[in-house]
Structure formats: C-alpha cells, structure tokens
C-alpha cells in the first residue's frame, strides 16, 4: 500500500509516522545534551572538555549532513534513513560501555553522524508525504516534533539523571531512537524514492559544489542561519545572564513560554504562509527576534524575558519551520534532499560555532552578547528580502 498523501488531509498515517520519527530523534538529542556534560564532569573531565563532549555531537551531525544530500539521491531516501537511524540507535547502546572521556567523545561524534543524516532523511521523506496544498501548515505541525523535544527533552533527561543516573538517560535515548527507526520503516515512499526509479542526473554530472549544496537554497539558508545565531545566544548564555541581572526565577520559565507560544503560533503561521506567501512570515519573524534580543539587552526585567521568549518563538522558532518548507517546496524533486542538507548545514554551523563567536563579546558582561545578536539578526532582513524576491518566489 502506498502511503503517500494524494489529498488535502494533513493528519494521516504517514504524517504521524514522520512526526513520531522526528519527535523521538530530537528527544534523543535533547535528553542527552542536557545531561552529558554533567556525566562527563563526573568522569573527571574539565568544564572545557565537557563542553566539547556536548558540542562534538553537532559537529558530527554537520559532517554527515554534508554527505547526506548526495546519499539520499544516490542510495535512496528510505535506505539512507534506515542506515543512519541504525547508526543513531547503535550509538545509544555504545554509551553503556563507555569507560572514559576519550571514548565518550568518539561515541558522541559517531552519534552525531547518525543524527545529522537521519534528520535530513526524515525531513526529506516528510516533504514527500505531506499534502502540497497545505504544505506550510502541514510542515508547521510536523516541525512541532522538534518544539516538543526542546521542552520535554531536558525535563526527561534531568529527571532520569537525578533518579536513575546516566544509565537511565542512555536507556530512554535508546528507546526513543528505536521508536524513530520503527516509524520510518513503516513509511512508504516507494513511488517517489530515487532508489526505485532512474536517476534524473548522474552524480558525476554535478559540479563540485552541487554534490553538497543546492545553490538556490543558499540565500534562504543564510538568513535563517543568521537568526539561529541569535537564538543560540539565548541557549548558550541565558543562565549566566540570568545570574548577572538577578532574574534566575523568571528565566527558568523562558523555554516553557517559548514552547507554548510556538505550539500555538505554528499552525497559524503555516496557514498564513500557505495563503499569504513566505515574505510576511519571514520578515515578521526576523524583526520580532531582533526586537526581543534588543529589549533583553538594554532593559533586563521580568517583562523583557517574557517578551523575548515570545519573540524568539515568533523568530527562529517559526522561521526554522517556515524556511525548511520553503527550501523543500521550491526545488525539483531530485534536488530536494540537497536543499534540506544545505539548509541544516548552515543552521548547524552557526549553532555549533556561534557560542564561541559570541563569547568574545562577553568579556564585560552578557548584555553585549544579546545586543550583538540583535544586530546580527536584523542583518538577515535584506538577505531575506533578496532571497524571497529572487530565489524562491511563492
């Protein structure tokens, strides 16, 4: 039975399968990322090495995303997904036999490789099974899997680490990874998977850059990456900034507010994107995030934290979903996986290297970090206007 969606319905069996795969894969990331640094320090590592243990996962993902675009088209969507999700699952089991920090670094890198290509494959498959008439709305619902993982992952990880230690975290990560693998196994994309049909263009016919990047997706990926740099400033430094400005209690609610606003706004944003075009969603998102970061930098207060959380949700939270939909919707089917890979390579690069870059501005406090992040975010606006006017017209 072919489970591709050929009508206008959003909530179908293939939707729930790809949503489950995305949710569980993202939960693995956030469950472990929220606890692995503490685990590394318990093994005697320094804070710097513990940070590397966390960040090397993103670097592994970045490496596999570079390769995955080509693999998805040459090997096939389903086969590539199963291979790398298998690596993702087996890596979860390897944590149980890690005995020192060096091995932990190796496992984290391998785990990141499994994650990066798996995430690309899941999004590529989702772009095929979601209804095209309501693609923005459907994609918004689909990407809520990541939103839920941002809120639930750290909570689950912290609870299990406190009650069952690191082994409890590794066990739940393995379970989530197995569920994701099972979900993708039952998604049928046989009618459109490149593995089941003739190649539109042989891999040797692509230029060097085309074997990694989809050129048309670069402008959209670039302005989204700039907004992700603003968002990563919050992820990386909010606890330190909260202590500095004596707002630790209200900052503890930041990601709860962020997640609630994102869950409520994404379906609406998806409908607006489908009916009104991409420009309004992206422009509003960029301006909202820049305003929120500026406010929290110059006027740190409980109200500023709440407003910033709302603006971050309307900013990077909404843009991440909307722009993924843009780059997958506006390319030919045989280049879709390259577009997805291009998009996440740019975002992963800023997520991975952004904290080190922004940390340069924290010598005299963390307010300058948010001010610089606001400026960087607003720099995305002219690139956005160019990209959506010239590269990806609705």
C-alpha positions as a Markdown table, in Angstrom:
| # | Residue | x | y | z |
|---|---|---|---|---|
| 1 | Unk | 0.0 | 0.0 | 0.0 |
| 2 | Unk | 1.4 | 3.4 | -1.0 |
| 3 | Unk | 1.0 | 5.8 | 2.0 |
| 4 | Unk | 1.8 | 8.9 | 0.0 |
| 5 | Unk | -0.8 | 11.6 | 0.7 |
| 6 | Unk | -2.6 | 12.5 | -2.5 |
| 7 | Unk | -5.4 | 14.5 | -1.0 |
| 8 | Unk | -5.6 | 17.6 | 1.2 |
| 9 | Unk | -5.7 | 15.9 | 4.6 |
| 10 | Unk | -2.9 | 16.7 | 7.0 |
| 11 | Unk | -3.4 | 14.2 | 9.9 |
| 12 | Unk | -2.9 | 10.9 | 8.2 |
| 13 | Unk | -0.9 | 7.7 | 8.9 |
| 14 | Unk | 2.3 | 8.9 | 7.1 |
| 15 | Unk | 2.1 | 12.2 | 8.9 |
| 16 | Unk | 2.1 | 10.6 | 12.3 |
| 17 | Unk | 4.9 | 8.3 | 11.3 |
| 18 | Unk | 7.2 | 11.0 | 10.2 |
| 19 | Unk | 6.2 | 13.2 | 13.1 |
| 20 | Unk | 6.9 | 10.4 | 15.5 |
| 21 | Unk | 10.3 | 9.8 | 13.9 |
| 22 | Unk | 11.2 | 13.5 | 14.2 |
| 23 | Unk | 10.0 | 13.8 | 17.7 |
| 24 | Unk | 11.8 | 10.8 | 19.0 |
| 25 | Unk | 15.1 | 11.6 | 17.2 |
| 26 | Unk | 15.0 | 15.1 | 18.6 |
| 27 | Unk | 14.2 | 13.8 | 22.1 |
| 28 | Unk | 17.4 | 11.7 | 22.0 |
| 29 | Unk | 19.4 | 14.8 | 21.2 |
| 30 | Unk | 17.9 | 17.0 | 24.0 |
| 31 | Unk | 17.7 | 14.2 | 26.6 |
| 32 | Unk | 21.5 | 13.6 | 26.3 |
| 33 | Unk | 22.6 | 17.1 | 25.6 |
| 34 | Unk | 21.1 | 18.3 | 28.8 |
| 35 | Unk | 22.9 | 15.7 | 30.9 |
| 36 | Unk | 26.0 | 14.5 | 29.0 |
| 37 | Unk | 28.1 | 17.5 | 30.3 |
| 38 | Unk | 27.3 | 16.5 | 33.9 |
| 39 | Unk | 28.2 | 12.9 | 33.1 |
| 40 | Unk | 31.5 | 14.0 | 31.5 |
| 41 | Unk | 32.4 | 16.1 | 34.6 |
| 42 | Unk | 31.5 | 13.1 | 36.8 |
| 43 | Unk | 34.2 | 11.1 | 34.9 |
| 44 | Unk | 36.8 | 13.8 | 35.9 |
| 45 | Unk | 36.8 | 16.0 | 32.8 |
| 46 | Unk | 37.2 | 19.7 | 32.9 |
| 47 | Unk | 34.4 | 22.1 | 32.0 |
| 48 | Unk | 36.0 | 22.8 | 28.7 |
| 49 | Unk | 36.2 | 19.1 | 27.8 |
| 50 | Unk | 32.6 | 18.6 | 29.0 |
| 51 | Unk | 31.5 | 21.4 | 26.6 |
| 52 | Unk | 33.4 | 19.6 | 23.8 |
| 53 | Unk | 31.6 | 16.4 | 24.6 |
| 54 | Unk | 28.3 | 18.2 | 24.1 |
| 55 | Unk | 29.4 | 20.2 | 21.0 |
| 56 | Unk | 31.1 | 17.4 | 19.1 |
| 57 | Unk | 27.7 | 15.8 | 18.6 |
| 58 | Unk | 26.7 | 18.9 | 16.5 |
| 59 | Unk | 30.0 | 18.7 | 14.6 |
| 60 | Unk | 29.3 | 15.0 | 13.8 |
| 61 | Unk | 25.9 | 15.9 | 12.6 |
| 62 | Unk | 27.3 | 18.7 | 10.4 |
| 63 | Unk | 29.8 | 16.3 | 8.8 |
| 64 | Unk | 27.0 | 13.7 | 7.9 |
| 65 | Unk | 24.7 | 16.5 | 6.6 |
| 66 | Unk | 27.4 | 17.4 | 4.1 |
| 67 | Unk | 27.3 | 13.8 | 2.8 |
| 68 | Unk | 23.7 | 13.0 | 3.2 |
| 69 | Unk | 22.3 | 15.1 | 0.4 |
| 70 | Unk | 24.1 | 13.1 | -2.2 |
| 71 | Unk | 23.4 | 9.8 | -0.3 |
| 72 | Unk | 19.7 | 10.4 | -0.2 |
| 73 | Unk | 19.6 | 10.8 | -4.0 |
| 74 | Unk | 22.0 | 8.1 | -5.0 |
| 75 | Unk | 21.3 | 5.4 | -2.3 |
| 76 | Unk | 17.6 | 6.4 | -1.8 |
| 77 | Unk | 15.6 | 8.2 | 0.9 |
| 78 | Unk | 14.4 | 5.1 | 2.8 |
| 79 | Unk | 17.6 | 3.2 | 2.7 |
| 80 | Unk | 19.7 | 6.2 | 3.8 |
| 81 | Unk | 17.3 | 6.9 | 6.6 |
| 82 | Unk | 17.4 | 3.3 | 7.9 |
| 83 | Unk | 21.2 | 3.1 | 7.7 |
| 84 | Unk | 21.9 | 6.3 | 9.6 |
| 85 | Unk | 19.0 | 5.8 | 12.0 |
| 86 | Unk | 20.5 | 2.4 | 12.7 |
| 87 | Unk | 23.8 | 4.1 | 13.5 |
| 88 | Unk | 21.9 | 6.5 | 15.7 |
| 89 | Unk | 20.3 | 3.6 | 17.6 |
| 90 | Unk | 23.5 | 1.6 | 18.0 |
| 91 | Unk | 25.4 | 4.7 | 19.2 |
| 92 | Unk | 22.8 | 4.9 | 22.1 |
| 93 | Unk | 23.8 | 1.4 | 23.1 |
| 94 | Unk | 27.5 | 2.3 | 23.0 |
| 95 | Unk | 27.1 | 4.8 | 25.8 |
| 96 | Unk | 26.6 | 1.8 | 28.2 |
| 97 | Unk | 30.2 | 0.6 | 27.6 |
| 98 | Unk | 31.9 | 4.0 | 27.7 |
| 99 | Unk | 34.6 | 4.0 | 30.4 |
| 100 | Unk | 36.5 | 7.2 | 29.9 |
| 101 | Unk | 36.0 | 10.7 | 28.4 |
| 102 | Unk | 38.0 | 9.8 | 25.2 |
| 103 | Unk | 35.6 | 7.0 | 24.4 |
| 104 | Unk | 32.7 | 9.3 | 25.2 |
| 105 | Unk | 34.0 | 11.9 | 22.7 |
| 106 | Unk | 34.2 | 9.2 | 20.0 |
| 107 | Unk | 30.7 | 7.9 | 20.7 |
| 108 | Unk | 29.3 | 11.4 | 20.7 |
| 109 | Unk | 30.9 | 12.1 | 17.3 |
| 110 | Unk | 29.5 | 8.8 | 15.8 |
| 111 | Unk | 26.1 | 9.5 | 17.4 |
| 112 | Unk | 26.1 | 13.0 | 15.8 |
| 113 | Unk | 26.9 | 11.4 | 12.4 |
| 114 | Unk | 23.8 | 9.2 | 12.8 |
| 115 | Unk | 21.7 | 12.1 | 13.9 |
| 116 | Unk | 22.6 | 14.6 | 11.2 |
| 117 | Unk | 21.9 | 12.3 | 8.2 |
| 118 | Unk | 18.8 | 10.8 | 9.9 |
| 119 | Unk | 17.3 | 14.3 | 10.5 |
| 120 | Unk | 17.9 | 15.2 | 6.8 |
| 121 | Unk | 16.3 | 11.9 | 5.7 |
| 122 | Unk | 13.2 | 12.4 | 7.9 |
| 123 | Unk | 12.6 | 15.9 | 6.7 |
| 124 | Unk | 13.1 | 14.8 | 3.0 |
| 125 | Unk | 10.6 | 12.0 | 3.4 |
| 126 | Unk | 8.2 | 14.3 | 5.2 |
| 127 | Unk | 8.4 | 16.8 | 2.3 |
| 128 | Unk | 7.1 | 14.0 | 0.1 |
| 129 | Unk | 4.2 | 12.6 | 2.2 |
| 130 | Unk | 2.8 | 15.9 | 3.4 |
| 131 | Unk | -0.1 | 17.4 | 1.3 |
| 132 | Unk | 1.2 | 20.1 | -1.1 |
| 133 | Unk | -1.9 | 22.3 | -1.0 |
| 134 | Unk | -1.5 | 22.9 | 2.7 |
| 135 | Unk | 2.3 | 22.3 | 2.8 |
| 136 | Unk | 3.2 | 25.3 | 5.1 |
| 137 | Unk | 0.5 | 24.4 | 7.6 |
| 138 | Unk | 1.3 | 20.7 | 7.5 |
| 139 | Unk | 5.1 | 21.3 | 7.8 |
| 140 | Unk | 4.4 | 23.6 | 10.8 |
| 141 | Unk | 2.6 | 20.8 | 12.6 |
| 142 | Unk | 5.3 | 18.3 | 11.6 |
| 143 | Unk | 8.1 | 20.5 | 12.9 |
| 144 | Unk | 6.3 | 20.8 | 16.3 |
| 145 | Unk | 8.0 | 17.5 | 17.0 |
| 146 | Unk | 11.2 | 19.4 | 17.5 |
| 147 | Unk | 9.4 | 22.0 | 19.5 |
| 148 | Unk | 8.1 | 19.4 | 21.9 |
| 149 | Unk | 11.5 | 17.9 | 22.2 |
| 150 | Unk | 13.1 | 21.2 | 23.2 |
| 151 | Unk | 10.7 | 21.4 | 26.1 |
| 152 | Unk | 10.4 | 17.7 | 27.1 |
| 153 | Unk | 13.9 | 16.5 | 26.4 |
| 154 | Unk | 15.8 | 18.4 | 29.1 |
| 155 | Unk | 13.0 | 17.7 | 31.6 |
| 156 | Unk | 13.1 | 14.0 | 30.9 |
| 157 | Unk | 16.9 | 13.9 | 30.9 |
| 158 | Unk | 17.2 | 15.8 | 34.2 |
| 159 | Unk | 14.5 | 13.7 | 35.9 |
| 160 | Unk | 16.1 | 10.4 | 34.8 |
| 161 | Unk | 19.6 | 11.5 | 35.6 |
| 162 | Unk | 18.5 | 12.5 | 39.1 |
| 163 | Unk | 16.6 | 9.3 | 39.7 |
| 164 | Unk | 18.4 | 6.7 | 37.7 |
| 165 | Unk | 21.8 | 8.2 | 36.8 |
| 166 | Unk | 23.3 | 8.3 | 33.4 |
| 167 | Unk | 22.2 | 4.7 | 32.6 |
| 168 | Unk | 18.6 | 5.8 | 32.8 |
| 169 | Unk | 19.3 | 8.6 | 30.2 |
| 170 | Unk | 21.1 | 6.1 | 27.9 |
| 171 | Unk | 18.2 | 3.7 | 28.2 |
| 172 | Unk | 15.5 | 6.2 | 27.3 |
| 173 | Unk | 17.6 | 7.5 | 24.5 |
| 174 | Unk | 17.9 | 4.0 | 23.0 |
| 175 | Unk | 14.1 | 3.5 | 23.3 |
| 176 | Unk | 13.4 | 6.8 | 21.6 |
| 177 | Unk | 15.9 | 6.0 | 18.9 |
| 178 | Unk | 14.3 | 2.6 | 18.3 |
| 179 | Unk | 10.8 | 4.1 | 18.1 |
| 180 | Unk | 12.0 | 6.6 | 15.5 |
| 181 | Unk | 13.6 | 3.8 | 13.4 |
| 182 | Unk | 10.4 | 1.8 | 13.5 |
| 183 | Unk | 8.3 | 4.8 | 12.4 |
| 184 | Unk | 10.4 | 5.4 | 9.4 |
| 185 | Unk | 10.4 | 1.7 | 8.5 |
| 186 | Unk | 6.7 | 1.8 | 8.1 |
| 187 | Unk | 6.6 | 5.0 | 5.9 |
| 188 | Unk | 6.1 | 4.0 | 2.2 |
| 189 | Unk | 7.8 | 6.4 | -0.2 |
| 190 | Unk | 8.4 | 3.8 | -2.9 |
| 191 | Unk | 6.6 | 5.7 | -5.6 |
| 192 | Unk | 9.0 | 8.7 | -5.4 |
| 193 | Unk | 12.1 | 7.4 | -3.7 |
| 194 | Unk | 15.1 | 7.9 | -6.1 |
| 195 | Unk | 16.2 | 4.3 | -5.3 |
| 196 | Unk | 13.2 | 3.0 | -7.1 |
| 197 | Unk | 13.5 | 5.0 | -10.3 |
| 198 | Unk | 16.0 | 6.3 | -12.9 |
| 199 | Unk | 18.4 | 9.0 | -11.7 |
| 200 | Unk | 17.4 | 12.4 | -13.1 |
| 201 | Unk | 21.1 | 13.3 | -13.3 |
| 202 | Unk | 24.1 | 11.2 | -12.6 |
| 203 | Unk | 26.2 | 12.2 | -9.6 |
| 204 | Unk | 29.2 | 12.7 | -11.8 |
| 205 | Unk | 27.4 | 15.3 | -13.8 |
| 206 | Unk | 27.0 | 17.7 | -10.9 |
| 207 | Unk | 29.7 | 20.3 | -10.3 |
| 208 | Unk | 31.7 | 20.0 | -7.1 |
| 209 | Unk | 29.5 | 22.4 | -5.1 |
| 210 | Unk | 26.3 | 20.8 | -6.4 |
| 211 | Unk | 27.3 | 17.5 | -4.8 |
| 212 | Unk | 26.9 | 19.1 | -1.4 |
| 213 | Unk | 24.8 | 22.2 | -1.8 |
| 214 | Unk | 21.6 | 23.2 | -3.6 |
| 215 | Unk | 22.6 | 26.7 | -4.9 |
| 216 | Unk | 19.1 | 28.1 | -4.9 |
| 217 | Unk | 18.7 | 27.2 | -1.2 |
| 218 | Unk | 21.7 | 29.1 | 0.0 |
| 219 | Unk | 20.2 | 32.6 | 0.3 |
| 220 | Unk | 17.3 | 31.3 | 2.4 |
| 221 | Unk | 19.6 | 29.1 | 4.4 |
| 222 | Unk | 21.9 | 32.0 | 5.0 |
| 223 | Unk | 19.4 | 34.4 | 6.5 |
| 224 | Unk | 17.9 | 31.6 | 8.6 |
| 225 | Unk | 21.4 | 30.8 | 9.9 |
| 226 | Unk | 21.8 | 34.4 | 11.0 |
| 227 | Unk | 18.6 | 34.2 | 13.0 |
| 228 | Unk | 19.8 | 30.9 | 14.5 |
| 229 | Unk | 22.9 | 32.7 | 15.7 |
| 230 | Unk | 20.6 | 35.0 | 17.7 |
| 231 | Unk | 18.7 | 32.0 | 19.1 |
| 232 | Unk | 21.9 | 30.2 | 20.1 |
| 233 | Unk | 22.9 | 33.2 | 22.2 |
| 234 | Unk | 19.9 | 32.5 | 24.3 |
| 235 | Unk | 20.6 | 28.8 | 24.6 |
| 236 | Unk | 24.3 | 29.3 | 25.5 |
| 237 | Unk | 24.3 | 32.2 | 27.9 |
| 238 | Unk | 20.8 | 32.7 | 29.4 |
| 239 | Unk | 21.7 | 31.0 | 32.7 |
| 240 | Unk | 24.8 | 33.1 | 33.1 |
| 241 | Unk | 23.0 | 36.3 | 32.1 |
| 242 | Unk | 20.1 | 35.5 | 34.5 |
| 243 | Unk | 22.5 | 35.4 | 37.4 |
| 244 | Unk | 24.2 | 38.6 | 36.3 |
| 245 | Unk | 20.9 | 40.5 | 36.1 |
| 246 | Unk | 19.3 | 38.7 | 39.1 |
| 247 | Unk | 16.4 | 37.1 | 37.0 |
| 248 | Unk | 17.1 | 33.4 | 37.5 |
| 249 | Unk | 13.5 | 32.6 | 38.6 |
| 250 | Unk | 11.8 | 34.3 | 35.6 |
| 251 | Unk | 14.4 | 32.9 | 33.1 |
| 252 | Unk | 13.6 | 29.4 | 34.3 |
| 253 | Unk | 10.2 | 29.9 | 32.5 |
| 254 | Unk | 11.8 | 31.1 | 29.3 |
| 255 | Unk | 11.6 | 27.8 | 27.3 |
| 256 | Unk | 8.2 | 26.9 | 28.7 |
| 257 | Unk | 6.9 | 30.2 | 27.3 |
| 258 | Unk | 8.8 | 29.7 | 24.1 |
| 259 | Unk | 7.4 | 26.2 | 23.6 |
| 260 | Unk | 3.8 | 27.2 | 24.4 |
| 261 | Unk | 3.9 | 30.2 | 22.0 |
| 262 | Unk | 5.5 | 28.1 | 19.3 |
| 263 | Unk | 2.9 | 25.4 | 19.6 |
| 264 | Unk | 0.1 | 27.9 | 19.4 |
| 265 | Unk | 1.5 | 30.0 | 16.6 |
| 266 | Unk | 2.9 | 27.4 | 14.2 |
| 267 | Unk | -0.4 | 26.2 | 12.8 |
| 268 | Unk | -1.5 | 29.9 | 12.3 |
| 269 | Unk | 1.8 | 30.8 | 10.8 |
| 270 | Unk | 1.6 | 27.8 | 8.4 |
| 271 | Unk | -1.9 | 28.9 | 7.2 |
| 272 | Unk | -0.6 | 32.4 | 6.7 |
| 273 | Unk | 2.4 | 31.1 | 4.7 |
| 274 | Unk | 0.1 | 29.0 | 2.5 |
| 275 | Unk | -2.4 | 31.8 | 1.9 |
| 276 | Unk | -0.3 | 35.0 | 2.1 |
| 277 | Unk | 3.1 | 33.8 | 1.0 |
| 278 | Unk | 6.5 | 33.4 | 2.6 |
| 279 | Unk | 7.6 | 37.0 | 2.9 |
| 280 | Unk | 5.2 | 38.1 | 5.7 |
| 281 | Unk | 6.2 | 35.2 | 7.9 |
| 282 | Unk | 9.9 | 35.7 | 7.4 |
| 283 | Unk | 10.0 | 39.4 | 7.7 |
| 284 | Unk | 7.9 | 39.5 | 10.9 |
| 285 | Unk | 10.0 | 36.7 | 12.4 |
| 286 | Unk | 13.3 | 38.5 | 11.8 |
| 287 | Unk | 12.0 | 41.8 | 13.2 |
| 288 | Unk | 10.4 | 40.1 | 16.2 |
| 289 | Unk | 13.5 | 38.2 | 17.2 |
| 290 | Unk | 15.8 | 41.3 | 16.8 |
| 291 | Unk | 13.4 | 43.3 | 18.9 |
| 292 | Unk | 13.3 | 40.7 | 21.7 |
| 293 | Unk | 17.1 | 40.4 | 21.9 |
| 294 | Unk | 17.5 | 44.2 | 21.9 |
| 295 | Unk | 14.9 | 44.6 | 24.7 |
| 296 | Unk | 16.5 | 42.0 | 26.9 |
| 297 | Unk | 20.0 | 43.5 | 26.3 |
| 298 | Unk | 19.1 | 47.1 | 27.2 |
| 299 | Unk | 16.2 | 46.6 | 29.6 |
| 300 | Unk | 16.6 | 43.3 | 31.5 |
| 301 | Unk | 13.5 | 42.7 | 33.5 |
| 302 | Unk | 10.8 | 40.0 | 34.1 |
| 303 | Unk | 8.7 | 41.6 | 31.3 |
| 304 | Unk | 11.6 | 41.7 | 28.9 |
| 305 | Unk | 12.3 | 38.0 | 29.5 |
| 306 | Unk | 8.7 | 37.1 | 28.7 |
| 307 | Unk | 8.6 | 39.3 | 25.6 |
| 308 | Unk | 11.9 | 37.9 | 24.4 |
| 309 | Unk | 10.6 | 34.3 | 24.8 |
| 310 | Unk | 7.6 | 35.2 | 22.7 |
| 311 | Unk | 9.7 | 37.0 | 20.1 |
| 312 | Unk | 12.2 | 34.1 | 19.9 |
| 313 | Unk | 9.2 | 31.7 | 19.2 |
| 314 | Unk | 7.9 | 34.0 | 16.5 |
| 315 | Unk | 11.5 | 34.5 | 15.3 |
| 316 | Unk | 13.8 | 31.5 | 14.9 |
| 317 | Unk | 11.2 | 29.0 | 16.1 |
| 318 | Unk | 8.8 | 29.9 | 13.3 |
| 319 | Unk | 11.4 | 30.7 | 10.7 |
| 320 | Unk | 13.1 | 27.3 | 11.2 |
| 321 | Unk | 9.8 | 25.6 | 10.1 |
| 322 | Unk | 8.8 | 28.1 | 7.5 |
| 323 | Unk | 12.2 | 28.2 | 5.8 |
| 324 | Unk | 12.6 | 24.5 | 5.8 |
| 325 | Unk | 9.2 | 24.4 | 4.0 |
| 326 | Unk | 10.4 | 27.0 | 1.5 |
| 327 | Unk | 13.6 | 25.2 | 0.5 |
| 328 | Unk | 11.9 | 21.8 | 0.2 |
| 329 | Unk | 8.9 | 23.1 | -1.7 |
| 330 | Unk | 10.6 | 25.2 | -4.3 |
| 331 | Unk | 13.2 | 22.8 | -5.8 |
| 332 | Unk | 12.8 | 19.9 | -8.1 |
| 333 | Unk | 12.2 | 16.5 | -6.5 |
| 334 | Unk | 15.7 | 15.2 | -7.4 |
| 335 | Unk | 17.3 | 18.1 | -5.6 |
| 336 | Unk | 15.1 | 18.2 | -2.5 |
| 337 | Unk | 17.5 | 16.3 | -0.3 |
| 338 | Unk | 20.3 | 18.6 | -1.3 |
| 339 | Unk | 18.2 | 21.6 | -0.4 |
| 340 | Unk | 17.4 | 20.1 | 3.1 |
| 341 | Unk | 21.1 | 19.3 | 3.6 |
| 342 | Unk | 22.1 | 22.8 | 2.6 |
| 343 | Unk | 19.6 | 24.4 | 5.0 |
| 344 | Unk | 20.7 | 22.4 | 8.0 |
| 345 | Unk | 24.4 | 22.7 | 7.2 |
| 346 | Unk | 24.1 | 26.5 | 7.5 |
| 347 | Unk | 22.0 | 26.3 | 10.7 |
| 348 | Unk | 24.2 | 23.6 | 12.3 |
| 349 | Unk | 27.3 | 25.6 | 11.6 |
| 350 | Unk | 26.0 | 28.7 | 13.4 |
| 351 | Unk | 24.6 | 26.5 | 16.2 |
| 352 | Unk | 28.0 | 24.8 | 16.6 |
| 353 | Unk | 30.4 | 27.7 | 16.3 |
| 354 | Unk | 28.1 | 30.5 | 17.4 |
| 355 | Unk | 28.7 | 30.3 | 21.1 |
| 356 | Unk | 32.5 | 30.6 | 20.7 |
| 357 | Unk | 32.0 | 33.6 | 18.4 |
| 358 | Unk | 29.5 | 35.4 | 20.6 |
| 359 | Unk | 31.6 | 34.6 | 23.7 |
| 360 | Unk | 34.1 | 37.1 | 22.5 |
| 361 | Unk | 31.7 | 39.9 | 23.4 |
| 362 | Unk | 31.1 | 38.6 | 27.0 |
| 363 | Unk | 34.3 | 40.0 | 28.5 |
| 364 | Unk | 32.4 | 42.7 | 30.4 |
| 365 | Unk | 29.1 | 41.0 | 30.9 |
| 366 | Unk | 26.5 | 39.2 | 28.8 |
| 367 | Unk | 24.3 | 42.1 | 27.7 |
| 368 | Unk | 26.6 | 42.9 | 24.8 |
| 369 | Unk | 26.1 | 39.4 | 23.5 |
| 370 | Unk | 22.4 | 39.9 | 23.2 |
| 371 | Unk | 22.9 | 43.4 | 21.6 |
| 372 | Unk | 25.3 | 41.9 | 19.0 |
| 373 | Unk | 22.9 | 39.1 | 18.4 |
| 374 | Unk | 20.1 | 41.6 | 17.8 |
| 375 | Unk | 22.2 | 43.4 | 15.2 |
| 376 | Unk | 23.2 | 40.1 | 13.5 |
| 377 | Unk | 19.5 | 39.1 | 13.4 |
| 378 | Unk | 18.5 | 42.3 | 11.7 |
| 379 | Unk | 21.2 | 41.8 | 9.1 |
| 380 | Unk | 19.3 | 38.8 | 8.0 |
| 381 | Unk | 16.5 | 41.1 | 6.8 |
| 382 | Unk | 18.0 | 42.4 | 3.5 |
| 383 | Unk | 19.2 | 38.9 | 2.7 |
| 384 | Unk | 15.6 | 37.6 | 3.3 |
| 385 | Unk | 14.1 | 40.2 | 1.0 |
| 386 | Unk | 16.6 | 39.3 | -1.7 |
| 387 | Unk | 16.2 | 35.6 | -1.3 |
| 388 | Unk | 12.4 | 35.5 | -1.3 |
| 389 | Unk | 12.1 | 38.0 | -4.1 |
| 390 | Unk | 14.6 | 36.5 | -6.5 |
| 391 | Unk | 15.4 | 32.9 | -5.5 |
| 392 | Unk | 12.2 | 31.4 | -4.1 |
| 393 | Unk | 9.0 | 33.1 | -5.4 |
| 394 | Unk | 5.7 | 31.8 | -4.0 |
